[in-house]
Amino acid sequence: MLTFLRPAVALTALALTALPLAACVPTAAPDWLVAPANPAAAVRAPRYSAVTAGVARYDVVDPKDWRELNRAVTPRSGSGGMEGMDHSRMPGMGGKRDTGGR
């Protein structure tokens, strides 16, 4: 029933809400935004800095042994992990070492 009036009612409600809010917007820009720059303000002198300053070089290197790289990042024994745990108290372990489902 009269569904064609719904957009008109919604538009009227939006207009009645937006018009009072639009009256709150300032009409002129603030003075600090419009004021010219102060020529007496202190400015730091320009200085040269290289574009590549602070860039690290990453040159091509020979491949390394992957076994040694893995050993370098693995935790040392006794620094955590499961080697010192009592597996018999863990559910599903049964005192055996986990075989990965095999």
ABEGO torsion letter per residue (X at the ends): XGAAAAAAAAAAAAAAAAAAAAAABBABBBAAAABBBBAABBBBBBBBBBAABGBBBBBBBBBBBAAAAAAAABBBBGAEEAAABBAAABBGAGGBBBAGGX
